[in-house]
Amino acid sequence: MRIYVALAITAVVGACATNPDTIDPIYVSPSTFEHLTCRQIGEEQKRITREEAANMQGGKATDAEQVGLLKGAMEALEQISIEKGCNIEFQHG
């Protein structure tokens, strides 16, 4: 019985999941990250990337709003990285 419940939940979550490429970033102020050093910016980039990956199931985003916020945070982080002259490469797309 538990297996059927787990499969049903997976099917529902999968049906509600969204293609991450269609999710627009939600604005996050770059000032959120102004106090970070280049090393901390790199660590934050990795944390956001892991969190995005954890929000994926079968190549789809399980929480579109959270993915939008993460994308917005990544854009703000990249902007601060450029302003500070950090040598950090950000992946796009």
N, C-alpha and C positions, 0 to 999 in steps of 0.2 A: 504494500500500500504506500509506503514512504517513497518508493521509487516513482510511482505514478504522480504523487504530489510534487516531487522534485522536477519531474519532466514537465508537468503542467506549468509550474512556476517559470522554468526556463523558457518554455514556449511563449508565455505571456511577456516576459521581459524581452525576449528576442523580437516579438512583434512590435513592442513599443520603442525599441532601440532606433536610433537615428544615425544616418551616415555622418561621421564627424566632418567630412569635407563640406557639408551643407550648413554647418553650424557657424554662425558669425561670432567673432569675438565680442565680449561684453567689455566696455571701457573700464580699465583699471588705471588710476592715476600713477604716472611714473614716480611721483614723489613718495609713493609707498616704498620704493626701493632705493631712494637717494642715499640713505645712510650705509648701504652695504659696500664692502670692499669688492674688488674684482673677484677675489677668491670666493667670497660669499655669494656673489652674483652667479658664479659657476655652479656652486652647490645648490642654490635655489632653482636654477635652470634644470638641474638633474632631478630635484624633488618634484617639480611641476611635471616633468616628462614622465616620471614614475606614476604620479597621481593620474595623469591622462591615461596611461596604459592600464591602470587598475580600473578605470571607468569604462573599459571596452569589453565587449563580449561578442565574439564572432565577427570582429571587424566593425561593430556598431557601438555607438555611445549609449550607455544605459541611462545617463542623466545629461540631457542636452544643455541645461542651464549651467551645470557644473563645468562641462567642457567649454562652454562659452566664456565662463569666468577664467578658466585656466588659460585659454587662448589669449584673453585680454591681458592677463598677468604676464604671459610670456612676451607679448608685444611691449608692454611697459618695461619689463626687465631688459629687453633688447635695446630699447631706447636709452636707458640709463647706462647700459654697458658701452654703447657707442659714445655717449657724452663723456664717460670717464676714461675712454681710450683703452678699455679692456680688450684683450685679444681673444674673444670668445665667439665661436661660430654657432649661429643659430640655424636650425633646420627649418625650412619652410615647405609646407605642402606635404 
